């Protein structure tokens, strides 16, 4: 169990290091030339989300009595600018039907979905260069660097862990295995998929493109979530605590004591190997 916990902690440290490096690079203006536009688009995205949340919390109590007076309508239009057009044609000072209430809510939801999809595409488009850099960093760190350090990352060094060949710990693992592993453990493959979706859909040119970008983006996120769950589940199910990429590449993570001697660790039992 100790090896599993150490491995998770080490992985967290490694991701933190990668993110710090990526953030530092992202703030270099001549590398990330879209900093200003990206910040502006992100702020608008957050503002639309904030307004939608506030509007949905306000609209139900107001529509509870199926009646909107002038002061309520004026307040809503003034406070929720992104949804002004959806609130413009609301019947005022008259009893609303269930159909009219449904239409008001539907217009608000449609505006929200369309806006968020469009801004999500813009953010993805503006971060293409940074995502490519993230892929390179992930491959260099979890691939080349770990290979060069003979199975160790900074996180693994801290917790005395080492990636080794499953059948022969003394056998040198080839670089290509580390490169494949880097695609599977750092999220690189999913970042690459998002880049491809962004380039293929060209969502900024049509509502059709935005729809397919949003659908593809959500699908990739769902697949990544399932993969991450399976990643941990396989470790817990297997007595040797090896995950998906470990099994595929015939490798494992070894835990060592302070003297460099391997500690055999399983989920339910732990002992020093002979």
C-alpha positions as CSV (number, residue, x, y, z in Angstrom):
1,X,0.0,0.0,0.0
2,X,2.9,2.3,0.7
3,X,4.2,2.0,-2.8
4,X,0.7,3.0,-4.2
5,X,0.4,6.0,-2.0
6,X,4.0,7.1,-2.8
7,X,3.4,6.6,-6.5
8,X,0.3,8.9,-6.4
9,X,2.1,11.5,-4.4
10,X,5.1,11.4,-6.8
11,X,2.8,11.7,-9.8
12,X,1.1,14.7,-8.2
13,X,4.5,16.4,-7.7
14,X,5.5,15.6,-11.3
15,X,2.3,17.2,-12.6
16,X,2.8,20.2,-10.4
17,X,6.4,20.7,-11.8
18,X,5.1,20.4,-15.4
19,X,2.3,22.9,-14.8
20,X,4.7,25.4,-13.2
21,X,7.0,25.2,-16.2
22,X,4.0,25.5,-18.6
23,X,2.6,28.5,-16.8
24,X,6.0,30.2,-16.8
25,X,6.3,29.6,-20.6
26,X,2.7,30.7,-21.2
27,X,3.4,34.1,-19.7
28,X,6.3,34.8,-22.0
29,X,4.7,37.2,-24.5
30,X,6.9,36.4,-27.5
31,X,6.1,32.7,-27.2
32,X,2.4,33.1,-26.3
33,X,1.4,36.0,-28.5
34,X,-2.3,35.5,-27.7
35,X,-2.0,36.3,-23.9
36,X,-4.2,39.4,-24.1
37,X,-6.9,38.0,-26.3
38,X,-6.9,34.7,-24.4
39,X,-7.3,36.6,-21.0
40,X,-10.2,38.7,-22.5
41,X,-12.0,35.7,-23.9
42,X,-11.6,33.7,-20.7
43,X,-13.0,36.6,-18.7
44,X,-16.0,36.8,-21.0
45,X,-16.5,33.0,-20.7
46,X,-16.4,33.3,-16.9
47,X,-18.8,36.3,-16.9
48,X,-21.3,34.5,-19.1
49,X,-21.2,31.5,-16.8
50,X,-21.6,33.7,-13.8
51,X,-24.5,35.6,-15.3
52,X,-26.3,32.3,-16.3
53,X,-26.0,30.9,-12.8
54,X,-27.3,34.1,-11.3
55,X,-30.1,34.4,-13.8
56,X,-31.3,30.8,-13.4
57,X,-31.4,31.4,-9.6
58,X,-33.4,34.6,-10.0
59,X,-35.8,33.6,-12.8
60,X,-37.5,30.7,-11.1
61,X,-38.6,32.8,-8.0
62,X,-39.8,35.6,-10.3
63,X,-41.7,33.3,-12.6
64,X,-43.2,31.4,-9.6
65,X,-46.4,33.5,-9.7
66,X,-46.4,33.4,-13.5
67,X,-46.2,37.2,-13.6
68,X,-43.5,39.7,-14.4
69,X,-44.0,43.4,-13.6
70,X,-42.1,46.2,-15.2
71,X,-39.6,46.7,-12.3
72,X,-38.7,43.0,-12.4
73,X,-38.2,43.0,-16.1
74,X,-36.1,46.2,-16.0
75,X,-33.9,44.7,-13.3
76,X,-33.3,41.5,-15.1
77,X,-32.5,43.2,-18.4
78,X,-30.1,45.6,-16.7
79,X,-28.3,43.0,-14.6
80,X,-27.9,40.2,-17.1
81,X,-26.5,41.9,-20.3
82,X,-25.5,38.7,-22.1
83,X,-29.1,37.5,-22.0
84,X,-30.7,40.9,-22.7
85,X,-32.2,39.7,-26.1
86,X,-33.7,36.7,-24.4
87,X,-35.4,38.9,-21.8
88,X,-36.5,41.6,-24.3
89,X,-39.7,40.0,-25.4
90,X,-41.0,38.8,-22.1
91,X,-44.7,39.5,-21.5
92,X,-44.9,42.2,-18.8
93,X,-47.8,42.9,-16.5
94,X,-49.8,39.9,-17.7
95,X,-50.2,36.3,-16.6
96,X,-47.8,34.0,-18.3
97,X,-48.8,30.6,-19.6
98,X,-46.6,27.5,-19.0
99,X,-45.7,27.6,-22.6
100,X,-44.4,31.2,-22.4
101,X,-42.4,30.4,-19.3
102,X,-40.9,27.4,-21.1
103,X,-40.0,29.5,-24.1
104,X,-38.2,32.1,-21.8
105,X,-36.1,29.4,-20.1
106,X,-35.4,27.7,-23.5
107,X,-34.1,31.0,-25.0
108,X,-31.8,31.5,-22.0
109,X,-30.5,27.9,-22.1
110,X,-29.9,28.1,-25.9
111,X,-28.0,31.4,-25.5
112,X,-25.9,29.9,-22.7
113,X,-25.1,26.8,-24.7
114,X,-24.3,28.7,-27.9
115,X,-22.1,31.3,-26.1
116,X,-20.2,28.8,-24.0
117,X,-19.5,26.6,-27.0
118,X,-18.3,29.5,-29.1
119,X,-16.1,30.9,-26.3
120,X,-14.8,27.4,-25.6
121,X,-13.7,27.0,-29.2
122,X,-12.0,30.5,-29.1
123,X,-10.1,29.5,-25.9
124,X,-9.1,26.2,-27.5
125,X,-8.0,28.0,-30.6
126,X,-6.0,30.6,-28.7
127,X,-4.3,27.9,-26.6
128,X,-3.2,25.7,-29.5
129,X,0.4,26.8,-29.3
130,X,0.5,26.3,-25.5
131,X,-1.1,22.9,-25.8
132,X,1.5,21.9,-28.3
133,X,4.2,23.1,-25.8
134,X,2.4,21.1,-23.1
135,X,2.7,18.0,-25.2
136,X,6.4,18.5,-25.8
137,X,7.0,19.1,-22.1
138,X,5.0,16.0,-21.1
139,X,6.9,13.8,-23.5
140,X,10.3,15.3,-22.5
141,X,9.6,14.9,-18.8
142,X,7.8,11.6,-18.6
143,X,9.7,10.2,-21.6
144,X,13.2,11.5,-22.3
145,X,14.0,12.8,-18.8
146,X,12.8,9.6,-17.0
147,X,14.7,7.5,-19.5
148,X,17.8,9.6,-19.0
149,X,17.4,9.3,-15.2
150,X,17.1,5.5,-15.4
151,X,13.4,5.3,-14.5
152,X,13.2,8.2,-12.1
153,X,11.4,11.5,-12.2
154,X,11.7,14.2,-9.6
155,X,8.6,12.9,-7.8
156,X,9.9,9.4,-7.9
157,X,13.3,10.5,-6.5
158,X,11.6,12.1,-3.5
159,X,9.7,9.0,-2.7
160,X,12.4,6.5,-3.7
161,X,10.5,5.0,-6.6
162,X,11.9,3.8,-9.9
163,X,10.4,2.5,-13.2
164,X,11.9,-0.9,-14.0
165,X,11.4,-3.8,-16.4
166,X,8.8,-6.1,-15.0
167,X,10.7,-9.3,-15.6
168,X,14.2,-8.1,-15.0
169,X,14.7,-4.9,-12.9
170,X,18.3,-4.6,-14.0
171,X,17.4,-4.6,-17.7
172,X,17.5,-1.2,-19.3
173,X,14.1,0.0,-20.6
174,X,14.3,1.3,-24.1
175,X,13.5,5.0,-24.8
176,X,10.5,4.1,-27.0
177,X,8.7,2.6,-24.0
178,X,9.2,5.7,-22.0
179,X,7.9,7.8,-24.9
180,X,4.8,5.6,-25.1
181,X,4.3,5.8,-21.4
182,X,4.5,9.6,-21.5
183,X,1.6,9.6,-23.9
184,X,-0.5,7.5,-21.5
185,X,0.3,9.0,-18.1
186,X,0.6,12.8,-18.7
187,X,-2.7,13.4,-20.6
188,X,-0.7,14.1,-23.8
189,X,-2.9,11.9,-25.9
190,X,-6.0,13.8,-24.8
191,X,-4.4,17.2,-25.3
192,X,-3.5,16.1,-28.8
193,X,-7.0,14.9,-29.5
194,X,-8.3,18.3,-28.4
195,X,-5.9,20.0,-30.8
196,X,-7.1,17.8,-33.7
197,X,-10.7,18.5,-32.9
198,X,-10.1,22.3,-32.8
199,X,-8.2,22.2,-36.2
200,X,-10.7,19.9,-37.9
201,X,-14.0,21.5,-36.7
202,X,-12.9,25.1,-37.5
203,X,-15.7,26.0,-35.0
204,X,-15.3,29.8,-35.4
205,X,-16.7,29.8,-38.9
206,X,-20.1,28.3,-38.4
207,X,-22.6,27.1,-35.8
208,X,-22.3,23.7,-37.3
209,X,-18.5,23.7,-36.6
210,X,-19.1,24.9,-33.1
211,X,-21.6,22.2,-32.4
212,X,-19.2,19.4,-33.6
213,X,-16.3,21.0,-31.6
214,X,-18.4,21.0,-28.5
215,X,-19.5,17.5,-29.0
216,X,-16.0,16.3,-29.7
217,X,-14.5,18.2,-26.8
218,X,-17.1,16.7,-24.3
219,X,-16.5,13.2,-25.7
220,X,-12.7,13.6,-25.2
221,X,-13.3,14.8,-21.6
222,X,-15.6,11.8,-20.9
223,X,-13.1,9.4,-22.3
224,X,-10.3,10.9,-20.3
225,X,-12.4,10.7,-17.1
226,X,-13.1,7.0,-17.8
227,X,-9.4,6.3,-18.5
228,X,-8.3,8.0,-15.3
229,X,-10.8,6.0,-13.3
230,X,-9.6,2.8,-15.0
231,X,-6.0,3.8,-14.4
232,X,-6.6,3.8,-10.6
233,X,-9.0,0.9,-10.6
234,X,-6.6,-1.4,-12.3
235,X,-3.9,-0.6,-9.7
236,X,-6.3,-1.4,-6.9
237,X,-7.5,-4.6,-8.6
238,X,-4.1,-6.0,-9.4
239,X,-2.0,-7.4,-6.5
240,X,1.2,-6.2,-8.1
241,X,-0.3,-2.6,-8.3
242,X,0.5,-2.3,-12.0
243,X,-1.7,-0.1,-14.1
244,X,-2.8,-0.1,-17.7
245,X,0.4,1.3,-19.2
246,X,2.6,-0.9,-16.9
247,X,0.9,-4.0,-18.2
248,X,1.0,-2.9,-21.9
249,X,4.7,-2.0,-21.7
250,X,5.8,-4.8,-19.3
251,X,7.1,-2.4,-16.7
252,X,6.5,-1.7,-13.1
253,X,7.3,0.8,-10.4
254,X,9.7,-0.3,-7.7
255,X,9.8,1.0,-4.2
256,X,13.2,1.1,-2.5
257,X,14.4,1.6,1.1
258,X,17.1,4.1,2.1
259,X,19.8,1.6,1.2
260,X,18.4,1.1,-2.4
261,X,17.0,-2.3,-1.6
262,X,13.6,-3.1,-3.1
263,X,10.6,-3.1,-0.8
264,X,7.9,-5.5,-2.0
265,X,4.5,-3.8,-1.6
266,X,1.0,-5.0,-2.3
267,X,-2.4,-3.5,-1.4
268,X,-3.0,-5.8,1.5
269,X,0.5,-6.9,2.5
270,X,3.9,-5.4,2.7
271,X,7.3,-6.9,3.3
272,X,11.0,-6.6,2.5
273,X,12.1,-8.7,-0.4
274,X,14.9,-11.2,-0.1
